Amino acid sequence: MRIDNAVFPTYIAGHKAPMFVTSWGCYWDPDMFLSRRFSKEGIGGVNRVWYQNPKLDELITEGRSTFDEAKRVEVYRRVQDFLAEESPEVDLYVTKVYALSNDRLKGVEMTVEKPFNYYKLHY
């Protein structure tokens, strides 16, 4: 069954969909999506599976509590291992984005969040 985007949030919030397929973007910083997607504070928002685990909430808080990149990498590696073990949701596939250009085209930038910035392209 296909559900219109306008109805989807209330359908999910009403526990009317035991299984569903959606898409999700990619963010450079894990703090931009982890708590919204996998913590108690995300329930009613994009934590559509109502997943909550106090241990994961602690790890997410620990990761967002420091600017030290090495510490954050270690914490988010533990978060990734934790989520792999718990599997609150399963990704069916991850798309690949390619950008092709010749060596004369300048201003080509690729990032995880925004793969195309056409305004900077020039010869």
N, CA, C and O atoms as a GROMACS GRO file, in nm:
protein
  492
    1MET      N    1   0.084  -0.116   0.000
    1MET     CA    2   0.000   0.000   0.000
    1MET      C    3   0.090   0.124   0.000
    1MET      O    4   0.189   0.128   0.073
    2ARG      N    5   0.057   0.221  -0.078
    2ARG     CA    6   0.130   0.347  -0.084
    2ARG      C    7   0.053   0.453  -0.005
    2ARG      O    8  -0.069   0.465  -0.017
    3ILE      N    9   0.126   0.529   0.077
    3ILE     CA   10   0.064   0.631   0.160
    3ILE      C   11   0.118   0.768   0.120
    3ILE      O   12   0.238   0.785   0.102
    4ASP      N   13   0.031   0.863   0.105
    4ASP     CA   14   0.070   0.998   0.069
    4ASP      C   15   0.156   1.060   0.180
    4ASP      O   16   0.135   1.032   0.298
    5ASN      N   17   0.253   1.143   0.141
    5ASN     CA   18   0.341   1.206   0.240
    5ASN      C   19   0.267   1.289   0.343
    5ASN      O   20   0.312   1.300   0.457
    6ALA      N   21   0.156   1.348   0.307
    6ALA     CA   22   0.079   1.430   0.401
    6ALA      C   23   0.016   1.346   0.511
    6ALA      O   24  -0.006   1.395   0.621
    7VAL      N   25  -0.012   1.221   0.483
    7VAL     CA   26  -0.080   1.132   0.578
    7VAL      C   27   0.020   1.045   0.654
    7VAL      O   28  -0.010   0.997   0.763
    8PHE      N   29   0.138   1.026   0.597
    8PHE     CA   30   0.236   0.933   0.652
    8PHE      C   31   0.266   0.955   0.801
    8PHE      O   32   0.260   0.859   0.878
    9PRO      N   33   0.299   1.079   0.846
    9PRO     CA   34   0.332   1.097   0.988
    9PRO      C   35   0.222   1.053   1.085
    9PRO      O   36   0.251   0.990   1.186
   10THR      N   37   0.098   1.085   1.054
   10THR     CA   38  -0.010   1.045   1.145
   10THR      C   39  -0.037   0.895   1.136
   10THR      O   40  -0.075   0.832   1.235
   11TYR      N   41  -0.017   0.838   1.020
   11TYR     CA   42  -0.032   0.694   1.003
   11TYR      C   43   0.070   0.619   1.088
   11TYR      O   44   0.038   0.522   1.155
   12ILE      N   45   0.195   0.666   1.083
   12ILE     CA   46   0.302   0.605   1.162
   12ILE      C   47   0.278   0.630   1.311
   12ILE      O   48   0.291   0.538   1.392
   13ALA      N   49   0.244   0.754   1.347
   13ALA     CA   50   0.221   0.788   1.489
   13ALA      C   51   0.106   0.706   1.548
   13ALA      O   52   0.106   0.679   1.668
   14GLY      N   53   0.010   0.668   1.466
   14GLY     CA   54  -0.103   0.588   1.512
   14GLY      C   55  -0.075   0.439   1.512
   14GLY      O   56  -0.166   0.358   1.530
   15HIS      N   57   0.051   0.402   1.493
   15HIS     CA   58   0.094   0.261   1.492
   15HIS      C   59   0.016   0.178   1.390
   15HIS      O   60  -0.015   0.061   1.415
   16LYS      N   61  -0.017   0.236   1.275
   16LYS     CA   62  -0.093   0.166   1.173
   16LYS      C   63  -0.005   0.100   1.067
   16LYS      O   64  -0.057   0.038   0.974
   17ALA      N   65   0.126   0.112   1.080
   17ALA     CA   66   0.216   0.054   0.980
   17ALA      C   67   0.323  -0.030   1.050
   17ALA      O   68   0.422   0.026   1.098
   18PRO      N   69   0.307  -0.161   1.056
   18PRO     CA   70   0.407  -0.245   1.121
   18PRO      C   71   0.538  -0.249   1.043
   18PRO      O   72   0.643  -0.284   1.098
   19MET      N   73   0.532  -0.213   0.914
   19MET     CA   74   0.652  -0.211   0.832
   19MET      C   75   0.634  -0.102   0.727
   19MET      O   76   0.523  -0.081   0.678
   20PHE      N   77   0.740  -0.032   0.695
   20PHE     CA   78   0.731   0.074   0.595
   20PHE      C   79   0.868   0.099   0.534
   20PHE      O   80   0.970   0.061   0.590
   21VAL      N   81   0.867   0.164   0.420
   21VAL     CA   82   0.990   0.198   0.350
   21VAL      C   83   0.992   0.349   0.332
   21VAL      O   84   0.896   0.408   0.282
   22THR      N   85   1.100   0.411   0.372
   22THR     CA   86   1.118   0.555   0.353
   22THR      C   87   1.260   0.579   0.305
   22THR      O   88   1.340   0.486   0.292
   23SER      N   89   1.290   0.703   0.279
   23SER     CA   90   1.428   0.737   0.243
   23SER      C   91   1.486   0.827   0.351
   23SER      O   92   1.413   0.888   0.429
   24TRP      N   93   1.615   0.833   0.354
   24TRP     CA   94   1.682   0.913   0.455
   24TRP      C   95   1.809   0.968   0.395
   24TRP      O   96   1.882   0.897   0.326
   25GLY      N   97   1.836   1.095   0.419
   25GLY     CA   98   1.956   1.158   0.366
   25GLY      C   99   2.078   1.128   0.450
   25GLY      O  100   2.071   1.056   0.550
   26CYS      N  101   2.186   1.182   0.409
   26CYS     CA  102   2.312   1.162   0.478
   26CYS      C  103   2.361   1.296   0.532
   26CYS      O  104   2.347   1.398   0.465
   27TYR      N  105   2.416   1.295   0.649
   27TYR     CA  106   2.464   1.417   0.711
   27TYR      C  107   2.610   1.402   0.749
   27TYR      O  108   2.655   1.294   0.787
   28TRP      N  109   2.684   1.511   0.737
   28TRP     CA  110   2.827   1.508   0.765
   28TRP      C  111   2.854   1.477   0.912
   28TRP      O  112   2.946   1.402   0.945
   29ASP      N  113   2.772   1.533   1.000
   29ASP     CA  114   2.793   1.518   1.144
   29ASP      C  115   2.687   1.424   1.201
   29ASP      O  116   2.568   1.451   1.186
   30PRO      N  117   2.727   1.315   1.266
   30PRO     CA  118   2.629   1.220   1.321
   30PRO      C  119   2.532   1.284   1.420
   30PRO      O  120   2.420   1.235   1.436
   31ASP      N  121   2.574   1.392   1.486
   31ASP     CA  122   2.486   1.456   1.582
   31ASP      C  123   2.362   1.517   1.515
   31ASP      O  124   2.263   1.544   1.582
   32MET      N  125   2.368   1.538   1.385
   32MET     CA  126   2.255   1.599   1.315
   32MET      C  127   2.138   1.502   1.295
   32MET      O  128   2.028   1.545   1.262
   33PHE      N  129   2.162   1.371   1.315
   33PHE     CA  130   2.052   1.277   1.293
   33PHE      C  131   2.038   1.169   1.398
   33PHE      O  132   1.929   1.114   1.412
   34LEU      N  133   2.142   1.135   1.471
   34LEU     CA  134   2.134   1.021   1.562
   34LEU      C  135   2.024   1.034   1.666
   34LEU      O  136   1.943   0.943   1.683
   35SER      N  137   2.020   1.147   1.736
   35SER     CA  138   1.918   1.159   1.843
   35SER      C  139   1.778   1.168   1.784
   35SER      O  140   1.684   1.113   1.842
   36ARG      N  141   1.763   1.236   1.670
   36ARG     CA  142   1.629   1.244   1.609
   36ARG      C  143   1.583   1.109   1.558
   36ARG      O  144   1.463   1.081   1.556
   37ARG      N  145   1.675   1.026   1.519
   37ARG     CA  146   1.638   0.899   1.457
   37ARG      C  147   1.632   0.783   1.555
   37ARG      O  148   1.550   0.692   1.539
   38PHE      N  149   1.717   0.785   1.657
   38PHE     CA  150   1.730   0.666   1.741
   38PHE      C  151   1.720   0.689   1.892
   38PHE      O  152   1.759   0.602   1.969
   39SER      N  153   1.670   0.804   1.936
   39SER     CA  154   1.661   0.825   2.080
   39SER      C  155   1.516   0.853   2.122
   39SER      O  156   1.427   0.870   2.039
   40LYS      N  157   1.497   0.856   2.250
   40LYS     CA  158   1.364   0.882   2.304
   40LYS      C  159   1.311   1.018   2.259
   40LYS      O  160   1.192   1.032   2.232
   41GLU      N  161   1.400   1.118   2.249
   41GLU     CA  162   1.355   1.252   2.209
   41GLU      C  163   1.310   1.259   2.064
   41GLU      O  164   1.244   1.355   2.025
   42GLY      N  165   1.343   1.160   1.984
   42GLY     CA  166   1.300   1.158   1.844
   42GLY      C  167   1.164   1.094   1.820
   42GLY      O  168   1.112   1.099   1.709
   43ILE      N  169   1.108   1.033   1.923
   43ILE     CA  170   0.977   0.968   1.908
   43ILE      C  171   0.871   1.075   1.881
   43ILE      O  172   0.865   1.177   1.950
   44GLY      N  173   0.791   1.050   1.782
   44GLY     CA  174   0.693   1.148   1.739
   44GLY      C  175   0.747   1.233   1.625
   44GLY      O  176   0.673   1.309   1.562
   45GLY      N  177   0.876   1.219   1.598
   45GLY     CA  178   0.940   1.289   1.487
   45GLY      C  179   0.985   1.187   1.384
   45GLY      O  180   0.903   1.120   1.322
   46VAL      N  181   1.117   1.175   1.367
   46VAL     CA  182   1.168   1.079   1.269
   46VAL      C  183   1.213   0.947   1.331
   46VAL      O  184   1.263   0.860   1.261
   47ASN      N  185   1.196   0.931   1.462
   47ASN     CA  186   1.216   0.799   1.524
   47ASN      C  187   1.084   0.724   1.506
   47ASN      O  188   1.005   0.710   1.599
   48ARG      N  189   1.063   0.678   1.385
   48ARG     CA  190   0.934   0.619   1.346
   48ARG      C  191   0.913   0.477   1.398
   48ARG      O  192   0.803   0.423   1.389
   49VAL      N  193   1.019   0.417   1.451
   49VAL     CA  194   1.006   0.281   1.504
   49VAL      C  195   0.999   0.282   1.657
   49VAL      O  196   1.002   0.176   1.720
   50TRP      N  197   0.991   0.404   1.716
   50TRP     CA  198   0.980   0.421   1.861
   50TRP      C  199   1.092   0.349   1.936
   50TRP      O  200   1.072   0.301   2.047
   51TYR      N  201   1.208   0.344   1.875
   51TYR     CA  202   1.323   0.279   1.938
   51TYR      C  203   1.375   0.368   2.050
   51TYR      O  204   1.393   0.489   2.032
   52GLN      N  205   1.400   0.307   2.165
   52GLN     CA  206   1.465   0.379   2.274
   52GLN      C  207   1.549   0.283   2.356
   52GLN      O  208   1.506   0.173   2.390
   53ASN      N  209   1.668   0.328   2.388
   53ASN     CA  210   1.758   0.251   2.471
   53ASN      C  211   1.844   0.351   2.549
   53ASN      O  212   1.919   0.427   2.488
   54PRO      N  213   1.835   0.352   2.682
   54PRO     CA  214   1.909   0.449   2.762
   54PRO      C  215   2.060   0.444   2.738
   54PRO      O  216   2.127   0.548   2.745
   55LYS      N  217   2.115   0.326   2.709
   55LYS     CA  218   2.260   0.316   2.683
   55LYS      C  219   2.297   0.391   2.555
   55LYS      O  220   2.400   0.458   2.550
   56LEU      N  221   2.213   0.380   2.453
   56LEU     CA  222   2.240   0.452   2.329
   56LEU      C  223   2.223   0.602   2.351
   56LEU      O  224   2.303   0.681   2.300
   57ASP      N  225   2.122   0.643   2.427
   57ASP     CA  226   2.103   0.784   2.458
   57ASP      C  227   2.228   0.842   2.527
   57ASP      O  228   2.268   0.955   2.499
   58GLU      N  229   2.288   0.764   2.617
   58GLU     CA  230   2.410   0.809   2.685
   58GLU      C  231   2.525   0.826   2.586
   58GLU      O  232   2.600   0.923   2.593
   59LEU      N  233   2.539   0.731   2.493
   59LEU     CA  234   2.645   0.740   2.393
   59LEU      C  235   2.626   0.862   2.302
   59LEU      O  236   2.722   0.933   2.271
   60ILE      N  237   2.502   0.887   2.262
   60ILE     CA  238   2.474   1.002   2.176
   60ILE      C  239   2.506   1.132   2.251
   60ILE      O  240   2.565   1.224   2.193
   61THR      N  241   2.469   1.139   2.378
   61THR     CA  242   2.500   1.257   2.459
   61THR      C  243   2.650   1.273   2.474
   61THR      O  244   2.702   1.385   2.468
   62GLU      N  245   2.721   1.163   2.494
   62GLU     CA  246   2.867   1.169   2.506
   62GLU      C  247   2.930   1.220   2.376
   62GLU      O  248   3.023   1.300   2.380
   63GLY      N  249   2.880   1.175   2.263
   63GLY     CA  250   2.935   1.219   2.134
   63GLY      C  251   2.912   1.366   2.108
   63GLY      O  252   2.999   1.432   2.052
   64ARG      N  253   2.798   1.417   2.146
   64ARG     CA  254   2.768   1.558   2.119
   64ARG      C  255   2.823   1.651   2.225
   64ARG      O  256   2.809   1.773   2.214
   65SER      N  257   2.887   1.595   2.329
   65SER     CA  258   2.936   1.677   2.440
   65SER      C  259   3.081   1.720   2.425
   65SER      O  260   3.136   1.783   2.516
   66THR      N  261   3.144   1.688   2.313
   66THR     CA  262   3.284   1.727   2.295
   66THR      C  263   3.309   1.776   2.152
   66THR      O  264   3.243   1.733   2.058
   67PHE      N  265   3.405   1.866   2.140
   67PHE     CA  266   3.447   1.912   2.009
   67PHE      C  267   3.574   1.839   1.963
   67PHE      O  268   3.618   1.856   1.850
   68ASP      N  269   3.632   1.757   2.052
   68ASP     CA  270   3.754   1.683   2.019
   68ASP      C  271   3.719   1.577   1.914
   68ASP      O  272   3.648   1.480   1.942
   69GLU      N  273   3.770   1.595   1.794
   69GLU     CA  274   3.734   1.507   1.681
   69GLU      C  275   3.771   1.361   1.707
   69GLU      O  276   3.693   1.272   1.673
   70ALA      N  277   3.886   1.336   1.764
   70ALA     CA  278   3.928   1.198   1.791
   70ALA      C  279   3.834   1.129   1.890
   70ALA      O  280   3.799   1.012   1.872
   71LYS      N  281   3.792   1.202   1.994
   71LYS     CA  282   3.697   1.146   2.091
   71LYS      C  283   3.562   1.120   2.026
   71LYS      O  284   3.499   1.016   2.050
   72ARG      N  285   3.517   1.214   1.943
   72ARG     CA  286   3.387   1.197   1.876
   72ARG      C  287   3.389   1.075   1.784
   72ARG      O  288   3.293   0.998   1.779
   73VAL      N  289   3.498   1.059   1.710
   73VAL     CA  290   3.509   0.944   1.619
   73VAL      C  291   3.497   0.814   1.698
   73VAL      O  292   3.428   0.721   1.656
   74GLU      N  293   3.565   0.808   1.812
   74GLU     CA  294   3.559   0.686   1.894
   74GLU      C  295   3.418   0.662   1.948
   74GLU      O  296   3.370   0.549   1.944
   75VAL      N  297   3.353   0.765   1.996
   75VAL     CA  298   3.217   0.750   2.050
   75VAL      C  299   3.122   0.706   1.938
   75VAL      O  300   3.042   0.614   1.957
   76TYR      N  301   3.130   0.771   1.824
   76TYR     CA  302   3.037   0.737   1.716
   76TYR      C  303   3.068   0.601   1.655
   76TYR      O  304   2.980   0.538   1.596
   77ARG      N  305   3.190   0.554   1.669
   77ARG     CA  306   3.222   0.416   1.630
   77ARG      C  307   3.150   0.319   1.723
   77ARG      O  308   3.099   0.216   1.680
   78ARG      N  309   3.148   0.352   1.853
   78ARG     CA  310   3.075   0.269   1.949
   78ARG      C  311   2.925   0.274   1.921
   78ARG      O  312   2.857   0.172   1.933
   79VAL      N  313   2.874   0.391   1.884
   79VAL     CA  314   2.732   0.404   1.849
   79VAL      C  315   2.702   0.315   1.728
   79VAL      O  316   2.600   0.245   1.726
   80GLN      N  317   2.788   0.318   1.629
   80GLN     CA  318   2.768   0.236   1.509
   80GLN      C  319   2.766   0.088   1.544
   80GLN      O  320   2.681   0.013   1.495
   81ASP      N  321   2.859   0.044   1.627
   81ASP     CA  322   2.861  -0.096   1.671
   81ASP      C  323   2.734  -0.132   1.747
   81ASP      O  324   2.676  -0.238   1.728
   82PHE      N  325   2.691  -0.041   1.835
   82PHE     CA  326   2.570  -0.062   1.914
   82PHE      C  327   2.449  -0.078   1.822
   82PHE      O  328   2.370  -0.171   1.839
   83LEU      N  329   2.435   0.012   1.725
   83LEU     CA  330   2.321   0.005   1.633
   83LEU      C  331   2.327  -0.118   1.544
   83LEU      O  332   2.224  -0.175   1.509
   84ALA      N  333   2.446  -0.161   1.508
   84ALA     CA  334   2.459  -0.283   1.427
   84ALA      C  335   2.411  -0.404   1.506
   84ALA      O  336   2.351  -0.496   1.449
   85GLU      N  337   2.437  -0.404   1.634
   85GLU     CA  338   2.393  -0.515   1.720
   85GLU      C  339   2.242  -0.510   1.745
   85GLU      O  340   2.173  -0.612   1.736
   86GLU      N  341   2.191  -0.393   1.778
   86GLU     CA  342   2.049  -0.376   1.809
   86GLU      C  343   1.959  -0.383   1.686
   86GLU      O  344   1.850  -0.439   1.692
   87SER      N  345   2.003  -0.326   1.576
   87SER     CA  346   1.928  -0.321   1.449
   87SER      C  347   1.784  -0.273   1.466
   87SER      O  348   1.690  -0.348   1.438
   88PRO      N  349   1.766  -0.149   1.512
   88PRO     CA  350   1.629  -0.098   1.527
   88PRO      C  351   1.559  -0.078   1.392
   88PRO      O  352   1.436  -0.074   1.386
   89GLU      N  353   1.636  -0.067   1.287
   89GLU     CA  354   1.580  -0.060   1.152
   89GLU      C  355   1.683  -0.118   1.056
   89GLU      O  356   1.801  -0.127   1.089
   90VAL      N  357   1.638  -0.154   0.940
   90VAL     CA  358   1.727  -0.218   0.843
   90VAL      C  359   1.724  -0.139   0.713
   90VAL      O  360   1.617  -0.116   0.656
   91ASP      N  361   1.840  -0.098   0.667
   91ASP     CA  362   1.848  -0.028   0.539
   91ASP      C  363   1.849  -0.131   0.426
   91ASP      O  364   1.926  -0.227   0.429
   92LEU      N  365   1.764  -0.109   0.328
   92LEU     CA  366   1.758  -0.201   0.215
   92LEU      C  367   1.871  -0.177   0.116
   92LEU      O  368   1.927  -0.271   0.061
   93TYR      N  369   1.902  -0.052   0.095
   93TYR     CA  370   2.012  -0.019   0.003
   93TYR      C  371   2.060   0.123   0.029
   93TYR      O  372   1.990   0.204   0.090
   94VAL      N  373   2.178   0.150  -0.018
   94VAL     CA  374   2.236   0.284  -0.011
   94VAL      C  375   2.276   0.321  -0.152
   94VAL      O  376   2.351   0.248  -0.218
   95THR      N  377   2.228   0.434  -0.198
   95THR     CA  378   2.260   0.475  -0.335
   95THR      C  379   2.400   0.535  -0.342
   95THR      O  380   2.453   0.584  -0.242
   96LYS      N  381   2.457   0.531  -0.460
   96LYS     CA  382   2.586   0.594  -0.485
   96LYS      C  383   2.562   0.714  -0.574
   96LYS      O  384   2.480   0.712  -0.665
   97VAL      N  385   2.634   0.819  -0.544
   97VAL     CA  386   2.624   0.941  -0.624
   97VAL      C  387   2.756   0.961  -0.696
   97VAL      O  388   2.863   0.956  -0.635
   98TYR      N  389   2.750   0.982  -0.824
   98TYR     CA  390   2.869   1.005  -0.905
   98TYR      C  391   2.863   1.144  -0.965
   98TYR      O  392   2.755   1.194  -0.998
   99ALA      N  393   2.977   1.206  -0.980
   99ALA     CA  394   2.986   1.333  -1.051
   99ALA      C  395   3.097   1.319  -1.155
   99ALA      O  396   3.211   1.286  -1.122
  100LEU      N  397   3.063   1.343  -1.279
  100LEU     CA  398   3.160   1.332  -1.387
  100LEU      C  399   3.182   1.470  -1.448
  100LEU      O  400   3.086   1.543  -1.472
  101SER      N  401   3.306   1.503  -1.472
  101SER     CA  402   3.336   1.630  -1.538
  101SER      C  403   3.470   1.616  -1.609
  101SER      O  404   3.547   1.524  -1.582
  102ASN      N  405   3.497   1.709  -1.698
  102ASN     CA  406   3.630   1.708  -1.759
  102ASN      C  407   3.722   1.795  -1.674
  102ASN      O  408   3.677   1.866  -1.585
  103ASP      N  409   3.850   1.789  -1.702
  103ASP     CA  410   3.947   1.859  -1.619
  103ASP      C  411   3.946   2.011  -1.637
  103ASP      O  412   4.014   2.081  -1.563
  104ARG      N  413   3.872   2.062  -1.732
  104ARG     CA  414   3.862   2.206  -1.751
  104ARG      C  415   3.753   2.268  -1.663
  104ARG      O  416   3.756   2.388  -1.636
  105LEU      N  417   3.658   2.189  -1.617
  105LEU     CA  418   3.548   2.242  -1.535
  105LEU      C  419   3.599   2.268  -1.394
  105LEU      O  420   3.655   2.179  -1.330
  106LYS      N  421   3.581   2.388  -1.347
  106LYS     CA  422   3.628   2.429  -1.214
  106LYS      C  423   3.509   2.445  -1.120
  106LYS      O  424   3.395   2.463  -1.163
  107GLY      N  425   3.538   2.439  -0.990
  107GLY     CA  426   3.434   2.458  -0.890
  107GLY      C  427   3.356   2.332  -0.855
  107GLY      O  428   3.253   2.340  -0.788
  108VAL      N  429   3.403   2.216  -0.900
  108VAL     CA  430   3.333   2.091  -0.871
  108VAL      C  431   3.361   2.052  -0.726
  108VAL      O  432   3.476   2.037  -0.686
  109GLU      N  433   3.254   2.037  -0.648
  109GLU     CA  434   3.264   1.996  -0.508
  109GLU      C  435   3.167   1.883  -0.483
  109GLU      O  436   3.053   1.887  -0.530
  110MET      N  437   3.210   1.784  -0.408
  110MET     CA  438   3.120   1.676  -0.366
  110MET      C  439   3.130   1.665  -0.215
  110MET      O  440   3.240   1.653  -0.160
  111THR      N  441   3.017   1.669  -0.146
  111THR     CA  442   3.013   1.643  -0.002
  111THR      C  443   2.899   1.546   0.022
  111THR      O  444   2.815   1.523  -0.065
  112VAL      N  445   2.897   1.488   0.140
  112VAL     CA  446   2.791   1.392   0.171
  112VAL      C  447   2.654   1.456   0.180
  112VAL      O  448   2.554   1.396   0.141
  113GLU      N  449   2.650   1.578   0.231
  113GLU     CA  450   2.522   1.644   0.251
  113GLU      C  451   2.465   1.705   0.123
  113GLU      O  452   2.344   1.701   0.101
  114LYS      N  453   2.550   1.761   0.042
  114LYS     CA  454   2.502   1.831  -0.076
  114LYS      C  455   2.597   1.799  -0.193
  114LYS      O  456   2.697   1.868  -0.210
  115PRO      N  457   2.567   1.698  -0.271
  115PRO     CA  458   2.662   1.655  -0.373
  115PRO      C  459   2.677   1.750  -0.491
  115PRO      O  460   2.779   1.745  -0.560
  116PHE      N  461   2.581   1.836  -0.515
  116PHE     CA  462   2.588   1.921  -0.632
  116PHE      C  463   2.571   2.068  -0.594
  116PHE      O  464   2.473   2.104  -0.530
  117ASN      N  465   2.666   2.150  -0.633
  117ASN     CA  466   2.654   2.294  -0.615
  117ASN      C  467   2.682   2.356  -0.753
  117ASN      O  468   2.795   2.391  -0.783
  118TYR      N  469   2.580   2.368  -0.832
  118TYR     CA  470   2.595   2.413  -0.970
  118TYR      C  471   2.637   2.559  -0.980
  118TYR      O  472   2.693   2.600  -1.082
  119TYR      N  473   2.612   2.638  -0.876
  119TYR     CA  474   2.641   2.780  -0.882
  119TYR      C  475   2.790   2.809  -0.885
  119TYR      O  476   2.832   2.917  -0.928
  120LYS      N  477   2.872   2.715  -0.840
  120LYS     CA  478   3.016   2.737  -0.838
  120LYS      C  479   3.085   2.686  -0.964
  120LYS      O  480   3.204   2.710  -0.983
  121LEU      N  481   3.012   2.616  -1.051
  121LEU     CA  482   3.075   2.559  -1.169
  121LEU      C  483   3.109   2.667  -1.271
  121LEU      O  484   3.029   2.756  -1.298
  122HIS      N  485   3.229   2.658  -1.326
  122HIS     CA  486   3.272   2.751  -1.430
  122HIS      C  487   3.390   2.693  -1.506
  122HIS      O  488   3.455   2.599  -1.460
  123TYR      N  489   3.415   2.749  -1.623
  123TYR     CA  490   3.533   2.709  -1.702
  123TYR      C  491   3.637   2.817  -1.696
  123TYR      O  492   3.744   2.803  -1.756
   0.00000   0.00000   0.00000
